[in-house]
Amino acid sequence: MRSLLFFAALVFAASALAQDSASISLLKDNGLRFDSDGFSIKVKLQVQFRLTVQDERGNTGSGVRATNGRDFANFRVPHARLWLTGHIFDPAFQYRVRLNFANPASDMIELAAFRWALIRAVNLNAGQHKLPFDWEQLVPPDELQFIERSYANLTFAQGFAKGIWIDGQVTRWIRYSGGIYNGVLRAQDDFRNKDNQLTEDTFSAIIDNELMVALRLETHPLGDVAYGTNDLRPEAEREQFIFAAGLGGNWFTSNLNNPDLRGDTGAFATGSGRSRVGQSTVAVTADAHARFYGAALDVAIYWRHTEFSNRGINTYRVNNKAGIGDLTDWGWSIEASYYLGFFPLSVAARVNHVDADEFWGADATLAYTRTRSRAIRPDGTEAGMGVNWYIHGDRIKASLDVNYVSQQLAFSYRSGTRLAGVYNQPPVRKGQLGSNPPNSDYNVLWIVRLQLQWLF
């Protein structure tokens, strides 16, 4: 793969130089650009080198709940990205490719999209891109204020998606993006999209009658607010107050194969192996963003609701609150930062929270309890502070952040010892099923990250 990419780059460069009007330029911001009649390519490389120290507090003792032994300190290269952007034949025919060599081969392609820029109000797109659901996910990875996106965002974000979509801008008031996508179920207990892997046109437990529709609307009434979580505008521009607001939503439906979560009354498996349980999830987010003289404020709320359905001869019923009937999660995030200006340094603080739905389930004797003590993931609260030193703008940037994460535990819906987490797999609640949720156990993390980023 890498050899092919290198060879392709040489071919592009040779074809560009072979024409009289060809030119090569080193961009002032980032990257290298080749231009010729009917063709252009911009190449940019991002590398991040990171030290993470994670200390897990609480849940001491012996057995599966003794989590303090999982503390760690680790150097790694989390991202080594290569951007290829430009146009072919005509400036209206645009392409964008982004590869991450730190990912496994099946996940190496992050972006691969073709855009036909018809007019400002209507542009046709096809391929794979970052689903435009919420603002924080749309922030370029080299321009984040914190080293990682927030706990709330990582719980609700829809990731990368393959499909067709249209986008555009109607006056300065409305920007939009809407499309139809594959939709690939993230997990059999995680009802979000995760469609970044290379997949074939075959029926499987991963590709099974799934569909997703997404829409995002934005308004920038006082001027364009760039995707980011800071205000790094030049001195002359920072005096202007600018504001933006957005609304994103998507509907995702698929089959579900998880008998521990939702049962099937059919006595025999289907001939095709297809599940007789379906899920339909609606997710909505609203966000607002203000910038003024180096200060930035970003606020977001999230809401997600999942309904389960029977198919075929399945007549499963949730009687007497026996098991999960539906699932509703919500969360919020606030992040603020300030760029000093006289010194290339920014400071930031954030707090966010996720309220994960609890539901009824069976106890150890398979008798149903009327107390909502089961859950897929814990409730979580994150608070953090971060510092960025722009040694050479975003091109060479040193970052440090410190984050405190508290997770309120629940009982797993199955007989496992772990819940779904963001930074770890937290243990299940200690005690008897049916205990009062407000008095449940907590799993606490301290996470310190130090990162050096360089771009070319």
ZIZIJO-V66308 format. One record per residue. N is the residue number from 0. RES is the residue in three letters. PHI is phi in whole degrees, -180 to 180 (999 if undefined). NEAR is the number of other ideal C-beta (glycine too) atoms within 8 Angstrom. Layout:
N/RES/PHI/NEAR
N/RES/PHI/NEAR
This chain:
0/MET/999/6
1/ARG/-63/6
2/SER/-64/6
3/LEU/-64/7
4/LEU/-64/10
5/PHE/-64/8
6/PHE/-65/8
7/ALA/-62/8
8/ALA/-63/9
9/LEU/-65/8
10/VAL/-64/8
11/PHE/-59/11
12/ALA/-64/10
13/ALA/-65/8
14/SER/-66/10
15/ALA/-71/14
16/LEU/-72/9
17/ALA/-73/6
18/GLN/-103/9
19/ASP/-62/3
20/SER/-89/7
21/ALA/-71/11
22/SER/-149/7
23/ILE/-124/11
24/SER/-138/7
25/LEU/-92/4
26/LEU/-73/9
27/LYS/-72/2
28/ASP/-86/6
29/ASN/-147/9
30/GLY/102/12
31/LEU/-128/11
32/ARG/-126/12
33/PHE/-109/16
34/ASP/-129/11
35/SER/-154/12
36/ASP/-64/5
37/GLY/80/6
38/PHE/-158/14
39/SER/-150/9
40/ILE/-146/11
41/LYS/-112/13
42/VAL/-114/12
43/LYS/-139/12
44/LEU/-124/11
45/GLN/-125/13
46/VAL/-130/11
47/GLN/-125/11
48/PHE/-118/9
49/ARG/-134/13
50/LEU/-113/9
51/THR/-119/11
52/VAL/-118/9
53/GLN/-123/13
54/ASP/-119/8
55/GLU/-102/13
56/ARG/-105/7
57/GLY/82/9
58/ASN/57/12
59/THR/-82/5
60/GLY/120/6
61/SER/-122/3
62/GLY/85/5
63/VAL/-70/5
64/ARG/-94/10
65/ALA/-84/10
66/THR/-96/12
67/ASN/-64/9
68/GLY/-70/5
69/ARG/-96/7
70/ASP/-65/8
71/PHE/-157/7
72/ALA/-133/7
73/ASN/-149/6
74/PHE/-90/5
75/ARG/-163/7
76/VAL/-109/9
77/PRO/-73/6
78/HIS/-143/10
79/ALA/-139/11
80/ARG/-103/13
81/LEU/-124/11
82/TRP/-98/13
83/LEU/-130/12
84/THR/-135/10
85/GLY/161/11
86/HIS/-141/11
87/ILE/-131/8
88/PHE/68/6
89/ASP/-152/7
90/PRO/-57/6
91/ALA/-77/8
92/PHE/-98/12
93/GLN/-110/12
94/TYR/-135/12
95/ARG/-151/12
96/VAL/-133/10
97/ARG/-135/12
98/LEU/-115/11
99/ASN/-121/11
100/PHE/-74/9
101/ALA/-83/7
102/ASN/-87/8
103/PRO/-61/5
104/ALA/-58/6
105/SER/-71/6
106/ASP/-112/10
107/MET/-66/11
108/ILE/-81/11
109/GLU/-96/13
110/LEU/-126/12
111/ALA/-158/8
112/ALA/-136/11
113/PHE/-113/9
114/ARG/-129/11
115/TRP/-104/10
116/ALA/-83/9
117/LEU/-72/7
118/ILE/-137/7
119/ARG/-59/4
120/ALA/-86/6
121/VAL/-141/7
122/ASN/-135/11
123/LEU/-99/9
124/ASN/-136/14
125/ALA/-151/8
126/GLY/131/9
127/GLN/-121/12
128/HIS/-150/11
129/LYS/-73/10
130/LEU/-60/13
131/PRO/-76/10
132/PHE/-99/14
133/ASP/-132/14
134/TRP/-60/11
135/GLU/-61/14
136/GLN/-69/13
137/LEU/-83/8
138/VAL/-66/12
139/PRO/-56/7
140/PRO/-63/8
141/ASP/-88/10
142/GLU/-120/10
143/LEU/-68/11
144/GLN/-80/12
145/PHE/-96/15
146/ILE/-68/9
147/GLU/-124/8
148/ARG/-67/10
149/SER/-70/13
150/TYR/-55/13
151/ALA/-65/15
152/ASN/-62/14
153/LEU/-69/10
154/THR/-86/13
155/PHE/-110/16
156/ALA/-63/12
157/GLN/-99/13
158/GLY/70/13
159/PHE/-88/12
160/ALA/-144/16
161/LYS/-108/8
162/GLY/173/10
163/ILE/-126/7
164/TRP/-155/12
165/ILE/-122/10
166/ASP/-149/10
167/GLY/169/11
168/GLN/-134/9
169/VAL/-111/8
170/THR/55/5
171/ARG/-86/6
172/TRP/-88/7
173/ILE/-128/9
174/ARG/-118/11
175/TYR/-145/12
176/SER/-152/11
177/GLY/-147/10
178/GLY/-164/11
179/ILE/-117/8
180/TYR/-133/15
181/ASN/-52/12
182/GLY/72/13
183/VAL/-122/12
184/LEU/-60/14
185/ARG/-63/9
186/ALA/-161/6
187/GLN/-75/8
188/ASP/-137/8
189/ASP/-138/9
190/PHE/-95/10
191/ARG/-120/12
192/ASN/-80/16
193/LYS/-150/10
194/ASP/-121/14
195/ASN/-107/9
196/GLN/-86/8
197/LEU/-75/5
198/THR/-132/7
199/GLU/-101/4
200/ASP/-83/3
201/THR/-135/5
202/PHE/-75/5
203/SER/-160/6
204/ALA/-68/4
205/ILE/-90/7
206/ILE/-103/10
207/ASP/-152/11
208/ASN/56/6
209/GLU/-107/13
210/LEU/-154/11
211/MET/-140/16
212/VAL/-119/10
213/ALA/-133/17
214/LEU/-149/10
215/ARG/-138/13
216/LEU/-122/10
217/GLU/-138/11
218/THR/-133/10
219/HIS/-129/13
220/PRO/-68/6
221/LEU/-107/7
222/GLY/131/7
223/ASP/-65/5
224/VAL/-106/9
225/ALA/-69/4
226/TYR/-62/7
227/GLY/177/10
228/THR/-129/13
229/ASN/-155/12
230/ASP/-123/12
231/LEU/-107/7
232/ARG/-66/6
233/PRO/-60/5
234/GLU/-53/5
235/ALA/-68/5
236/GLU/-93/7
237/ARG/-69/13
238/GLU/-73/5
239/GLN/-85/8
240/PHE/-78/7
241/ILE/-127/12
242/PHE/-148/12
243/ALA/-145/10
244/ALA/-140/10
245/GLY/-141/15
246/LEU/-139/11
247/GLY/-126/15
248/GLY/-155/12
249/ASN/-151/14
250/TRP/-121/9
251/PHE/-135/14
252/THR/-128/11
253/SER/-165/12
254/ASN/-77/12
255/LEU/-138/13
256/ASN/-126/8
257/ASN/-149/9
258/PRO/-63/7
259/ASP/-71/5
260/LEU/-100/12
261/ARG/-144/11
262/GLY/-84/7
263/ASP/-135/10
264/THR/-83/8
265/GLY/-63/10
266/ALA/-74/3
267/PHE/-129/4
268/ALA/-70/5
269/THR/-69/10
270/GLY/-63/4
271/SER/-83/5
272/GLY/85/5
273/ARG/-75/8
274/SER/-70/11
275/ARG/-99/11
276/VAL/-124/17
277/GLY/-123/12
278/GLN/-134/14
279/SER/-137/10
280/THR/-123/13
281/VAL/-112/9
282/ALA/-124/15
283/VAL/-136/10
284/THR/-140/15
285/ALA/-132/10
286/ASP/-144/15
287/ALA/-139/11
288/HIS/-146/14
289/ALA/-127/9
290/ARG/-136/12
291/PHE/-161/10
292/TYR/48/6
293/GLY/91/10
294/ALA/-97/11
295/ALA/-134/17
296/LEU/-133/9
297/ASP/-130/14
298/VAL/-129/11
299/ALA/-146/15
300/ILE/-126/11
301/TYR/-132/16
302/TRP/-148/10
303/ARG/-144/13
304/HIS/-133/10
305/THR/-119/11
306/GLU/-111/8
307/PHE/-109/11
308/SER/-141/8
309/ASN/-94/9
310/ARG/-131/9
311/GLY/62/7
312/ILE/-85/6
313/ASN/-69/11
314/THR/-122/6
315/TYR/-56/10
316/ARG/-130/4
317/VAL/-96/8
318/ASN/-96/5
319/ASN/54/5
320/LYS/59/9
321/ALA/-92/8
322/GLY/102/13
323/ILE/-89/13
324/GLY/-102/7
325/ASP/-151/8
326/LEU/-148/10
327/THR/-132/9
328/ASP/-118/14
329/TRP/-148/10
330/GLY/-166/13
331/TRP/-150/11
332/SER/-149/17
333/ILE/-132/10
334/GLU/-137/16
335/ALA/-133/11
336/SER/-147/15
337/TYR/-144/10
338/TYR/-99/12
339/LEU/-66/10
340/GLY/86/7
341/PHE/-70/3
342/PHE/-137/5
343/PRO/-72/7
344/LEU/-138/10
345/SER/-127/13
346/VAL/-122/10
347/ALA/-149/17
348/ALA/-142/11
349/ARG/-151/14
350/VAL/-146/10
351/ASN/-151/15
352/HIS/-145/12
353/VAL/-126/15
354/ASP/-107/8
355/ALA/-90/12
356/ASP/-68/8
357/GLU/-100/9
358/PHE/-146/12
359/TRP/-80/13
360/GLY/-165/13
361/ALA/-83/9
362/ASP/-88/10
363/ALA/-63/4
364/THR/-95/5
365/LEU/67/5
366/ALA/-90/6
367/TYR/-80/11
368/THR/-109/11
369/ARG/-91/6
370/THR/-95/10
371/ARG/-78/7
372/SER/-118/15
373/ARG/-86/12
374/ALA/-161/14
375/ILE/-90/11
376/ARG/-135/11
377/PRO/-82/13
378/ASP/-67/10
379/GLY/-139/16
380/THR/-130/12
381/GLU/-126/15
382/ALA/-134/8
383/GLY/-153/12
384/MET/-133/8
385/GLY/-142/16
386/VAL/-136/11
387/ASN/-124/12
388/TRP/-110/9
389/TYR/-87/12
390/ILE/-61/7
391/HIS/-142/6
392/GLY/62/8
393/ASP/-74/9
394/ARG/-70/10
395/ILE/-133/11
396/LYS/-136/15
397/ALA/-107/11
398/SER/-131/15
399/LEU/-140/10
400/ASP/-140/14
401/VAL/-127/10
402/ASN/-131/13
403/TYR/-113/11
404/VAL/-126/14
405/SER/-118/11
406/GLN/-119/14
407/GLN/-86/11
408/LEU/-81/14
409/ALA/-137/16
410/PHE/-84/10
411/SER/-69/13
412/TYR/-71/12
413/ARG/-118/6
414/SER/-88/3
415/GLY/-82/6
416/THR/-109/7
417/ARG/-131/10
418/LEU/-109/14
419/ALA/-75/9
420/GLY/-128/12
421/VAL/-99/8
422/TYR/-99/8
423/ASN/-159/11
424/GLN/-108/7
425/PRO/-68/12
426/PRO/-72/14
427/VAL/-78/13
428/ARG/-63/10
429/LYS/-92/8
430/GLY/128/6
431/GLN/-94/4
432/LEU/-60/10
433/GLY/108/7
434/SER/-69/11
435/ASN/-70/6
436/PRO/-55/11
437/PRO/-62/4
438/ASN/-102/5
439/SER/-76/12
440/ASP/-74/11
441/TYR/-129/9
442/ASN/-119/15
443/VAL/-118/11
444/LEU/-124/15
445/TRP/-113/11
446/ILE/-126/13
447/VAL/-119/11
448/ARG/-128/14
449/LEU/-126/9
450/GLN/-139/12
451/LEU/-117/11
452/GLN/-120/14
453/TRP/-134/9
454/LEU/-123/13
455/PHE/-138/8
